[in-house]
Amino acid sequence: MKEWEKTILDNKHDAVNQFLQSKENTGKSKRTLNAYSRILQKFYHEHFPELTPQETEVRHVEQYLGALNHRGLTQNTKRRYLESISAFFTWAMKRPRFEDINGNPAAVLLEDIPKQVRNRPDCATWENAKKVVKAINDPRDKVIAAFLAKTGCRVTEAVNIRRDDVMTDEGFVRLRERKGGKQTVVPIDGEMIRAFQRFEVLRHGDTEDMFVSMKGNRIGRERIRRTIRSAAVRADVMEEGETRFHKKFTPHTFRSVFTTLMRNQGMSDHILQYIRGDSEQDIMDVYTRVDRTEAREEYLECIKKLEF
């Protein structure tokens, strides 16, 4: 995560700052807080500098939506912007101290912007995942790519793994920085255990971080993104310079591959959501009820080998 993505921007309206503090206290990720603060700052500091939250009406949000549309943003991006504004008003309406805020002007417009669900990429198959992993030469990057494919985790979660997070004796890896500020322990199979054991012998330095550069610094997600794209080209999984969503292979494609494989293999939804680290509020309580031994047993029944 880049440094700017961790920044929570101050707002001239105290209600907004209290909203951001409340969301931080309840475990929202730095990236989500940054998005909330950035969007609300632009709305009140740039688009409507004379407007207060109490005075905000649907017509103001409509004007803001028009400005977003003029920039040529996608439906989903415009929706994300309005969702941040809506989240603030939903929060404020539940606090008696903000009794002057008695409506959510963004919610009205959100109903008119349906979320566009993108189809799974054409290249998101288990066979292609195997080809990409095999085409990666660097042992460190190969282990990361294999872990992405075999757990469906996010690249940021993978590069933040520490050495003591990898429990090869038990067959689990702890992911400390999941979306929404959660921490979970995900299962791995024998193939992945052996990969971690081999890499532990080869890795550089004696740092706490599992995946580091030659200088001993934790590697970034951008490095992994470039590595995976290059490997996908070498493996003839995608064309050089491909930008179309359904044709390009990125770290996130591994997440699609894993999800599709697990569903096809019959994995229970609640266990799949647990392993993926889904952060939707309505499934958060699942994490406290999933027995990790049960999760690993079902995982081992469903996961396939990458043969890397």
Secondary structure as a PSIPRED ss2 file (coil, helix, strand):
# PSIPRED VFORMAT (PSIPRED V4.0)

   1 M C   1.000  0.000  0.000
   2 K C   1.000  0.000  0.000
   3 E H   0.000  1.000  0.000
   4 W H   0.000  1.000  0.000
   5 E H   0.000  1.000  0.000
   6 K H   0.000  1.000  0.000
   7 T C   1.000  0.000  0.000
   8 I C   1.000  0.000  0.000
   9 L C   1.000  0.000  0.000
  10 D C   1.000  0.000  0.000
  11 N C   1.000  0.000  0.000
  12 K C   1.000  0.000  0.000
  13 H C   1.000  0.000  0.000
  14 D H   0.000  1.000  0.000
  15 A H   0.000  1.000  0.000
  16 V H   0.000  1.000  0.000
  17 N H   0.000  1.000  0.000
  18 Q H   0.000  1.000  0.000
  19 F H   0.000  1.000  0.000
  20 L H   0.000  1.000  0.000
  21 Q H   0.000  1.000  0.000
  22 S H   0.000  1.000  0.000
  23 K H   0.000  1.000  0.000
  24 E H   0.000  1.000  0.000
  25 N H   0.000  1.000  0.000
  26 T C   1.000  0.000  0.000
  27 G C   1.000  0.000  0.000
  28 K C   1.000  0.000  0.000
  29 S C   1.000  0.000  0.000
  30 K H   0.000  1.000  0.000
  31 R H   0.000  1.000  0.000
  32 T H   0.000  1.000  0.000
  33 L H   0.000  1.000  0.000
  34 N H   0.000  1.000  0.000
  35 A H   0.000  1.000  0.000
  36 Y H   0.000  1.000  0.000
  37 S H   0.000  1.000  0.000
  38 R H   0.000  1.000  0.000
  39 I H   0.000  1.000  0.000
  40 L H   0.000  1.000  0.000
  41 Q H   0.000  1.000  0.000
  42 K H   0.000  1.000  0.000
  43 F H   0.000  1.000  0.000
  44 Y H   0.000  1.000  0.000
  45 H H   0.000  1.000  0.000
  46 E H   0.000  1.000  0.000
  47 H H   0.000  1.000  0.000
  48 F C   1.000  0.000  0.000
  49 P C   1.000  0.000  0.000
  50 E C   1.000  0.000  0.000
  51 L C   1.000  0.000  0.000
  52 T C   1.000  0.000  0.000
  53 P H   0.000  1.000  0.000
  54 Q H   0.000  1.000  0.000
  55 E H   0.000  1.000  0.000
  56 T C   1.000  0.000  0.000
  57 E C   1.000  0.000  0.000
  58 V H   0.000  1.000  0.000
  59 R H   0.000  1.000  0.000
  60 H H   0.000  1.000  0.000
  61 V H   0.000  1.000  0.000
  62 E H   0.000  1.000  0.000
  63 Q H   0.000  1.000  0.000
  64 Y H   0.000  1.000  0.000
  65 L H   0.000  1.000  0.000
  66 G H   0.000  1.000  0.000
  67 A H   0.000  1.000  0.000
  68 L H   0.000  1.000  0.000
  69 N H   0.000  1.000  0.000
  70 H H   0.000  1.000  0.000
  71 R C   1.000  0.000  0.000
  72 G C   1.000  0.000  0.000
  73 L C   1.000  0.000  0.000
  74 T C   1.000  0.000  0.000
  75 Q H   0.000  1.000  0.000
  76 N H   0.000  1.000  0.000
  77 T H   0.000  1.000  0.000
  78 K H   0.000  1.000  0.000
  79 R H   0.000  1.000  0.000
  80 R H   0.000  1.000  0.000
  81 Y H   0.000  1.000  0.000
  82 L H   0.000  1.000  0.000
  83 E H   0.000  1.000  0.000
  84 S H   0.000  1.000  0.000
  85 I H   0.000  1.000  0.000
  86 S H   0.000  1.000  0.000
  87 A H   0.000  1.000  0.000
  88 F H   0.000  1.000  0.000
  89 F H   0.000  1.000  0.000
  90 T H   0.000  1.000  0.000
  91 W H   0.000  1.000  0.000
  92 A H   0.000  1.000  0.000
  93 M H   0.000  1.000  0.000
  94 K C   1.000  0.000  0.000
  95 R C   1.000  0.000  0.000
  96 P H   0.000  1.000  0.000
  97 R H   0.000  1.000  0.000
  98 F H   0.000  1.000  0.000
  99 E C   1.000  0.000  0.000
 100 D C   1.000  0.000  0.000
 101 I C   1.000  0.000  0.000
 102 N C   1.000  0.000  0.000
 103 G C   1.000  0.000  0.000
 104 N C   1.000  0.000  0.000
 105 P H   0.000  1.000  0.000
 106 A H   0.000  1.000  0.000
 107 A H   0.000  1.000  0.000
 108 V H   0.000  1.000  0.000
 109 L H   0.000  1.000  0.000
 110 L H   0.000  1.000  0.000
 111 E C   1.000  0.000  0.000
 112 D C   1.000  0.000  0.000
 113 I C   1.000  0.000  0.000
 114 P C   1.000  0.000  0.000
 115 K C   1.000  0.000  0.000
 116 Q C   1.000  0.000  0.000
 117 V C   1.000  0.000  0.000
 118 R C   1.000  0.000  0.000
 119 N C   1.000  0.000  0.000
 120 R C   1.000  0.000  0.000
 121 P C   1.000  0.000  0.000
 122 D C   1.000  0.000  0.000
 123 C C   1.000  0.000  0.000
 124 A C   1.000  0.000  0.000
 125 T C   1.000  0.000  0.000
 126 W H   0.000  1.000  0.000
 127 E H   0.000  1.000  0.000
 128 N H   0.000  1.000  0.000
 129 A H   0.000  1.000  0.000
 130 K H   0.000  1.000  0.000
 131 K H   0.000  1.000  0.000
 132 V H   0.000  1.000  0.000
 133 V H   0.000  1.000  0.000
 134 K H   0.000  1.000  0.000
 135 A H   0.000  1.000  0.000
 136 I C   1.000  0.000  0.000
 137 N C   1.000  0.000  0.000
 138 D C   1.000  0.000  0.000
 139 P H   0.000  1.000  0.000
 140 R H   0.000  1.000  0.000
 141 D H   0.000  1.000  0.000
 142 K H   0.000  1.000  0.000
 143 V H   0.000  1.000  0.000
 144 I H   0.000  1.000  0.000
 145 A H   0.000  1.000  0.000
 146 A H   0.000  1.000  0.000
 147 F H   0.000  1.000  0.000
 148 L H   0.000  1.000  0.000
 149 A H   0.000  1.000  0.000
 150 K H   0.000  1.000  0.000
 151 T H   0.000  1.000  0.000
 152 G C   1.000  0.000  0.000
 153 C C   1.000  0.000  0.000
 154 R C   1.000  0.000  0.000
 155 V H   0.000  1.000  0.000
 156 T H   0.000  1.000  0.000
 157 E H   0.000  1.000  0.000
 158 A H   0.000  1.000  0.000
 159 V H   0.000  1.000  0.000
 160 N C   1.000  0.000  0.000
 161 I C   1.000  0.000  0.000
 162 R E   0.000  0.000  1.000
 163 R H   0.000  1.000  0.000
 164 D H   0.000  1.000  0.000
 165 D H   0.000  1.000  0.000
 166 V E   0.000  0.000  1.000
 167 M E   0.000  0.000  1.000
 168 T C   1.000  0.000  0.000
 169 D C   1.000  0.000  0.000
 170 E C   1.000  0.000  0.000
 171 G C   1.000  0.000  0.000
 172 F E   0.000  0.000  1.000
 173 V E   0.000  0.000  1.000
 174 R E   0.000  0.000  1.000
 175 L E   0.000  0.000  1.000
 176 R C   1.000  0.000  0.000
 177 E C   1.000  0.000  0.000
 178 R C   1.000  0.000  0.000
 179 K C   1.000  0.000  0.000
 180 G C   1.000  0.000  0.000
 181 G C   1.000  0.000  0.000
 182 K C   1.000  0.000  0.000
 183 Q C   1.000  0.000  0.000
 184 T E   0.000  0.000  1.000
 185 V E   0.000  0.000  1.000
 186 V E   0.000  0.000  1.000
 187 P E   0.000  0.000  1.000
 188 I C   1.000  0.000  0.000
 189 D C   1.000  0.000  0.000
 190 G H   0.000  1.000  0.000
 191 E H   0.000  1.000  0.000
 192 M H   0.000  1.000  0.000
 193 I H   0.000  1.000  0.000
 194 R H   0.000  1.000  0.000
 195 A H   0.000  1.000  0.000
 196 F H   0.000  1.000  0.000
 197 Q H   0.000  1.000  0.000
 198 R H   0.000  1.000  0.000
 199 F H   0.000  1.000  0.000
 200 E H   0.000  1.000  0.000
 201 V H   0.000  1.000  0.000
 202 L H   0.000  1.000  0.000
 203 R C   1.000  0.000  0.000
 204 H C   1.000  0.000  0.000
 205 G C   1.000  0.000  0.000
 206 D C   1.000  0.000  0.000
 207 T C   1.000  0.000  0.000
 208 E C   1.000  0.000  0.000
 209 D E   0.000  0.000  1.000
 210 M C   1.000  0.000  0.000
 211 F C   1.000  0.000  0.000
 212 V E   0.000  0.000  1.000
 213 S C   1.000  0.000  0.000
 214 M C   1.000  0.000  0.000
 215 K C   1.000  0.000  0.000
 216 G C   1.000  0.000  0.000
 217 N C   1.000  0.000  0.000
 218 R E   0.000  0.000  1.000
 219 I C   1.000  0.000  0.000
 220 G C   1.000  0.000  0.000
 221 R H   0.000  1.000  0.000
 222 E H   0.000  1.000  0.000
 223 R H   0.000  1.000  0.000
 224 I H   0.000  1.000  0.000
 225 R H   0.000  1.000  0.000
 226 R H   0.000  1.000  0.000
 227 T H   0.000  1.000  0.000
 228 I H   0.000  1.000  0.000
 229 R H   0.000  1.000  0.000
 230 S H   0.000  1.000  0.000
 231 A H   0.000  1.000  0.000
 232 A H   0.000  1.000  0.000
 233 V H   0.000  1.000  0.000
 234 R H   0.000  1.000  0.000
 235 A C   1.000  0.000  0.000
 236 D C   1.000  0.000  0.000
 237 V C   1.000  0.000  0.000
 238 M C   1.000  0.000  0.000
 239 E C   1.000  0.000  0.000
 240 E C   1.000  0.000  0.000
 241 G C   1.000  0.000  0.000
 242 E C   1.000  0.000  0.000
 243 T C   1.000  0.000  0.000
 244 R C   1.000  0.000  0.000
 245 F C   1.000  0.000  0.000
 246 H C   1.000  0.000  0.000
 247 K C   1.000  0.000  0.000
 248 K C   1.000  0.000  0.000
 249 F C   1.000  0.000  0.000
 250 T C   1.000  0.000  0.000
 251 P H   0.000  1.000  0.000
 252 H H   0.000  1.000  0.000
 253 T H   0.000  1.000  0.000
 254 F H   0.000  1.000  0.000
 255 R H   0.000  1.000  0.000
 256 S H   0.000  1.000  0.000
 257 V H   0.000  1.000  0.000
 258 F H   0.000  1.000  0.000
 259 T H   0.000  1.000  0.000
 260 T H   0.000  1.000  0.000
 261 L H   0.000  1.000  0.000
 262 M H   0.000  1.000  0.000
 263 R H   0.000  1.000  0.000
 264 N H   0.000  1.000  0.000
 265 Q C   1.000  0.000  0.000
 266 G C   1.000  0.000  0.000
 267 M C   1.000  0.000  0.000
 268 S C   1.000  0.000  0.000
 269 D H   0.000  1.000  0.000
 270 H H   0.000  1.000  0.000
 271 I H   0.000  1.000  0.000
 272 L H   0.000  1.000  0.000
 273 Q H   0.000  1.000  0.000
 274 Y H   0.000  1.000  0.000
 275 I H   0.000  1.000  0.000
 276 R H   0.000  1.000  0.000
 277 G C   1.000  0.000  0.000
 278 D C   1.000  0.000  0.000
 279 S C   1.000  0.000  0.000
 280 E C   1.000  0.000  0.000
 281 Q H   0.000  1.000  0.000
 282 D H   0.000  1.000  0.000
 283 I H   0.000  1.000  0.000
 284 M H   0.000  1.000  0.000
 285 D H   0.000  1.000  0.000
 286 V H   0.000  1.000  0.000
 287 Y H   0.000  1.000  0.000
 288 T H   0.000  1.000  0.000
 289 R C   1.000  0.000  0.000
 290 V C   1.000  0.000  0.000
 291 D C   1.000  0.000  0.000
 292 R H   0.000  1.000  0.000
 293 T H   0.000  1.000  0.000
 294 E H   0.000  1.000  0.000
 295 A H   0.000  1.000  0.000
 296 R H   0.000  1.000  0.000
 297 E H   0.000  1.000  0.000
 298 E H   0.000  1.000  0.000
 299 Y H   0.000  1.000  0.000
 300 L H   0.000  1.000  0.000
 301 E H   0.000  1.000  0.000
 302 C H   0.000  1.000  0.000
 303 I C   1.000  0.000  0.000
 304 K C   1.000  0.000  0.000
 305 K C   1.000  0.000  0.000
 306 L C   1.000  0.000  0.000
 307 E C   1.000  0.000  0.000
 308 F C   1.000  0.000  0.000
